[in-house]
Structure formats: structure tokens, C-alpha cells
Amino acid sequence: MKLIVGLGNPGAKYAANRHNVGFMAVGRIAADHGFSPWRARFQGEIAEGRLGGVRVTLLRPATFMNLSGQSVGEAMRYLKLAAQDVIVLHDELDLAPGRLRLKTGGGHAGHNGLRSIHQHVGEGYRRLRIGIGHPGDKDRVAGYVLSDFAKAEQEGLDDVLRAISDGAEALAAGDDARFMNAVAARLAPARNSGTRPQKPGDMPAPRPAQAKAPEAAPASLADRLKALGDRFR
């Protein structure tokens, strides 16, 4: 059994925020893999199902981000899970949009949701860090994470969520390499040509011209008559 937690803030006001990308990711997994309808449990919402051969409970805490650990801790105790059975999906300022990283243990780097989970269950859980980029100034961080993804970001965001869903079975199985391969296949599909990717407008380099063999100079009339005479000797 695995508990996969998506972090975010509850309510329509926050639904499209960058801070809610964890909610979005577990929602996509639930929809794509035939999980049960969401229902209230463990101070949040859960959906149940299987990813490959692994039983999984998806959790979206309804405690607001800075109290996420209350919900996660209650679910872990009821399901009798250890920290290593928990995978937390969350936004990551220090990764560019479209980038994903898996990590086990370590600090919370100031993320309020992770800080709360650390307080309730320790740091030994796994986390999938979903890049949202940084606004460039620490004073703008709060407003940035609580703002919606821009329209120009929607297509890239959808690709990332689909990539996470594509790799969800491997994620639940703890096969990090297979998960990242599934992500790469969605976000950077192989080119049909099998050759080095070309930039738009690139044309194949012209082949170098092959030097022609030098042509013999035309023979003089006397030489041609001499050669004709030699044939009849």
C-alpha cells in the first residue's frame, strides 16, 4: 500500500494556483487510472485504486498548506504506513517549469506544506518536486505561488501532468528510473528520423562537391591520322 499525497490549498479560489500543482497531479492520476470517486477522509479527500500491482490511496489535504502534516499523519496512522510508503507531490520554486525531480528525505527548503509534514511524520518520505520556476525576487514568492498559471503556461502544464500520470505505476512501485523514462517519453518524445534534432528551418548540410577527373585535351589532326594508320599495319 502506498499513500500518494498532492499538496495544495482547498477551495475554488486556489484551484488554479501554482501552489496547487500537487492537487492537480493527483487529480490527473485518479482520472486516468480509474480510481474511486473522491470522498472526505483524514481531514482531506481521498481516492482509492491500484497502480499496476500496488494498492494506492491518493490524498488531497483540506487543512490548508501549512497544516498538511495533520492530514498526512492521520492517514498514515490509520493505514499503518511508514514514512517510506508515502510519496508527496508538491510545487518546487528551485526547478524550472516542466522539470521534475524525485527525492527521499532531506529538508523542507522553506516549503510550508513539507515543513508541516516533517513535524508530523519526519523527513523519510519520498517527494516528487514539480518545477514552477522562481519569480526572481524572494519578496515576490508568496504572491507568485498563490497566483494562477498563466494562459501561456497551460499547454506545458498539461504535458507535465500527463507525464506524471504516465509514470504513476513506476512511481508507486519505487522504480524511479522507469518513472523518469516515462516522463521523458511524454515531455521529449523521440524524433521519427532518429537523427540529431534540427531547429525549425534547418536544412540538411549540402554535400561537398566531388572533384571531377581532369579531361584529356583534344587530340590534334596529325595524331588522329597516325593512330588510324597504326590500326591497319
Buried (B, 14 or more C-beta within 10 A) or exposed (E): EBBBBBBBBBEEEBBBBBBBBBBBBBBBBBEBBEBEEBEEBBBBBBBBBEBEEBEBBBBBBBBBBEBBBBBBBBBBEEBEBEBEBBBBBBBBBEBEBBBBEBEBEEEBEEBBBBBBBBBBBEBBBBBBBBBBBBBEEEEEBEEBBBBEBEEEBEEEBEBBBBBBBBBBBBBBBBBBEBBBBBBBEBBEEEEEEEEEEEEEEEEEEEEEEEEEEEEEEEEEEEEEEEEEEEEEE
